[in-house]
Amino acid sequence: MGMKGDEIEKFIKDAFPDAEVTMTDLAGDDNHWAAVVVSSAFKGKSRVQQHQMVYAALKGNMGGVLHALQLTTQAKD
């Protein structure tokens, strides 16, 4: 069991409507994902704060239904 990339992307875009999200299934199992998230909401935030914001957007699915997420975040200009 896992989460589909479009489900993860929806959680992120619901929290950050301007986000550009690129999802990559690292193992082909819907359990190990890489996400690149670019949003203006990250402006002025540390990398740790940006990641915490994304994890919060996933509403408790991280570590449960979603086993692993390799996360790259960047502030949009």
N, C-alpha and C positions, 0 to 999 in steps of 0.2 A: 504494500500500500504506500502511496505517496501523494504528492500534489502535482498536478499538471502545471506547466509553465504559465499558461494563460490565467490560471487561478491565482498564482503568486503575483503575476503582473497586475491583475485586477485589484488585489489588496493594496499594492504599492500605489497604483494610479488613483485609487479611491482616496488615499491619504495625501498624495501629491499629484494633483491633476495635471500639472505642467511637466511631469516626469517623462523622460525618455528612458525606456527600460529595454534592455537586451538580455534575454534569458538563454542559457545554454545548459542542456541536460548532459552532465559530465559522464554519467555511467549508463545512460539509456534505461534507467529504472525508476524515474520520477522521484528519487530520493536524494540525489546528489546534484545540486544545481549551482551554476554560477550566474550571478546577476550583476549587470552594470546599470547603475541608476544615476541619472543626471537630473538635478532639480534645483530651481532657484531657492527652495526652502532650506537648502544646505548652506547658503551663503552665510559666512561668519561663524560657522560651526566647525568644531574640530572633527577629525575623521571618526573618532570614537562616538561623538554626539550624532554624527550623520548615520552611523551604523545602528545606534540605539533607536533612532527615529524610524529606520526601516524595520527593525525587529518589532517595534511597537505597532507598526502598520500591519504586521502579519498576525496580530491579534491572538497570540498564544500558540500559533501553529508551529513555530520554530522549536525544534527539539521534540516535537510530537509527531504530527502527520508529516511534517517536513524535517527530514533527518539532518541534512547538511546543506548549507548555503555559503558559497564563496562569494563574498560581497565586495564590490568596488563602487564607491560613491564619488560624485564630483558635483560641485556647485555650478549651476548654469549661470552664465553671465546675463 
